Amino acid sequence: MSDDRAARLTAMLESLPYIRFLGMRAELAGDEMTAILPFAPHLIGNVVLPALHGGVLGAFMEMTAICQLGVHEPARRLPRTIDVTIEYLRPGRARTTYARAELVKLGRRIVNVHVEAWQDTRASPVAALRGHFMLSPISPLPAGEVETR
């Protein structure tokens, strides 16, 4: 079962161009995924601090939520974002950022997700996301494949 989850996660990370642009990767332990955003100069938004661009942090957390849904829900198309609310709690400095998503409420079609992103310690998050995503009906895709449209 965990090999299937790892294959779905790998397929998702490789299939989404924005994830590749960010340089995002993920580690899987059972059904818990930790997303990792290594620092890269093209992710800087404020060169004075320097700090990560807020859009990069927001997209990283949204992609974390989508990947966690992909790990949890097999044989579905990518979830569609309905809405997200992002709380920027402190500057995301020029260092590696981590995130974890929690599926708060999983319905038949709608999922409520909470994501926290941190850098040095998980107890001091740099940002948080609350979002709603729409799940598509189960698709007949072969194992390990992800539909991106």
QUIKARA-V246030 format. One record per run of one state. SS is the DSSP state (alpha for helix, beta for strand, coil for the rest). FROM is the first residue (numbers start at 0). LEN is the number of residues. If there is no record, write none. Layout:
SS:FROM:LEN / SS:FROM:LEN
This chain:
coil:0:1 / alpha:1:14 / coil:15:1 / alpha:16:6 / coil:22:1 / beta:23:6 / coil:29:2 / beta:31:6 / coil:37:3 / alpha:40:3 / beta:43:3 / coil:46:4 / beta:50:2 / coil:52:1 / alpha:53:19 / coil:72:7 / beta:79:9 / coil:88:4 / beta:92:1 / coil:93:3 / beta:96:10 / coil:106:3 / beta:109:9 / coil:118:6 / beta:124:10 / coil:134:15
